[in-house]
Amino acid sequence: MKGYNGWKNRATWNVAMWINNDYQWYECARGFMVDYGGTNAYVDFVDAYGLISTPDGYLYADAALDIKALNQMMKDL
């Protein structure tokens, strides 16, 4: 089992939770993935939309994030 609710840590869980559960960001992420052809979907999405931090303060570019898992989450949208 991973560290926090199935994710590596709380920071990774938190940013994934906001993308998946905030309707606006979920729809933006889904739309972004329609034509996306790169290999680093999460980072490219965060850069494209200029995301800095979640409403409860977790950074979308935190060094502790499990980028591989977040890339997979984006592909699964």
C-alpha positions as CSV (number, residue, x, y, z in Angstrom):
1,M,0.0,0.0,0.0
2,K,1.2,3.5,-0.7
3,G,1.6,6.2,1.8
4,Y,-1.6,8.3,1.8
5,N,-5.0,7.1,0.5
6,G,-3.3,5.0,-2.2
7,W,-0.9,7.8,-3.2
8,K,2.8,8.2,-2.4
9,N,2.1,11.0,0.1
10,R,-0.5,13.6,1.1
11,A,0.8,16.2,-1.4
12,T,0.3,13.9,-4.3
13,W,-3.1,12.8,-3.1
14,N,-4.1,16.5,-2.6
15,V,-3.3,17.7,-6.0
16,A,-4.9,14.6,-7.6
17,M,-8.0,15.2,-5.5
18,W,-8.4,18.8,-6.6
19,I,-8.0,17.9,-10.3
20,N,-10.4,15.0,-10.1
21,N,-13.0,16.5,-7.8
22,D,-13.2,20.2,-8.7
23,Y,-15.5,20.2,-11.7
24,Q,-13.8,23.1,-13.5
25,W,-10.3,21.6,-13.2
26,Y,-11.6,18.1,-14.0
27,E,-13.2,19.4,-17.3
28,C,-10.0,21.4,-18.1
29,A,-7.8,18.3,-17.5
30,R,-10.1,16.1,-19.6
31,G,-10.1,18.7,-22.4
32,F,-6.3,19.0,-22.2
33,M,-5.9,15.3,-22.6
34,V,-8.0,15.0,-25.7
35,D,-5.2,16.2,-28.0
36,Y,-2.3,15.7,-25.7
37,G,0.5,13.7,-27.3
38,G,3.4,14.2,-24.8
39,T,4.8,12.1,-22.1
40,N,4.6,14.4,-19.1
41,A,0.9,15.2,-19.0
42,Y,0.7,16.4,-15.4
43,V,3.6,18.8,-15.6
44,D,2.5,20.1,-19.0
45,F,-1.1,20.6,-17.7
46,V,0.1,22.5,-14.6
47,D,2.3,24.7,-16.8
48,A,-0.4,25.3,-19.4
49,Y,-2.9,26.5,-16.9
50,G,-0.4,28.3,-14.6
51,L,-1.4,26.3,-11.5
52,I,0.5,27.3,-8.4
53,S,-1.3,25.7,-5.4
54,T,-4.4,24.0,-4.4
55,P,-7.0,26.0,-2.4
56,D,-5.7,24.3,0.8
57,G,-2.1,25.3,0.0
58,Y,-0.3,22.3,-1.6
59,L,2.0,23.3,-4.5
60,Y,1.3,21.8,-7.9
61,A,5.0,21.7,-8.5
62,D,6.1,20.3,-5.1
63,A,9.3,18.3,-5.4
64,A,7.7,15.6,-3.2
65,L,5.0,14.8,-5.8
66,D,4.8,11.4,-7.5
67,I,4.9,12.8,-11.0
68,K,4.7,9.3,-12.6
69,A,1.5,8.5,-10.7
70,L,0.0,12.0,-11.6
71,N,0.9,11.4,-15.3
72,Q,-1.0,8.1,-15.1
73,M,-3.9,9.8,-13.4
74,M,-4.1,12.4,-16.3
75,K,-4.0,9.6,-18.9
76,D,-6.9,7.8,-17.1
77,L,-9.2,10.8,-17.2
